[in-house]
Amino acid sequence: IGTLAPEKESVYGFIPGLGMDIEAQSLRNQMEKINDGIFQVLFIGPFRAGKSTLINALVRKEILPTTFNVNPGAIYKVVFGWDEHCVNRENVDRVVLHQSQEGIAGEFVQFIESPLVMEDGRYCPRAQHFIESADAIVYVIDLIRPFGLDERVFIARYCANRHMRNIFFVLNKFDQLNTKGKDIIKQAAPKYLKDVFTDTKGRFDEKLFNNRVFYAEAY
């Protein structure tokens, strides 16, 4: 055990011991975020659910491509500021720089846009990195094909019975449903998302559900 002591001299520069390279890299990334004061918001969900359009609406400008055949499966990082040299490009395909806007985000906030599943049906391996490291997660659900296998697997794997307070659900394209369809979705949402908002004692936190689930119009 004493032979590991020299490795602890530098948080950023140590050589991982015991073959725990992945864990060591994760700790490095967390330390860098803490040191830089970065707050990352992950927007994730199935293809064509509306993740890019939601980010574009939040920043009030089309900074991300919304055409399906433009680099499908790419992971984007939106950085609010102009200092491109300070941007960590790890695990992303493209960095988009955008000037900060009052009321939207500051220079220490970053948006990550990532698919949950690749075009060929495989789960995106890089998405897991951001799911585990993001400070907040926004899962976008396409109400034209709601509560499918992707959502159920995501909830079971990452959210079930954890009473997570940093995850939000945007039920997109609500305006494209008729009155009956809207009523059905509002009744079904608590049922399908129940495990996310159930505390460790098995109680459904309705207040947290109402504060974390949003019905959005398609842009």
Disulfide bonds with the S-S distance in Angstrom:
none
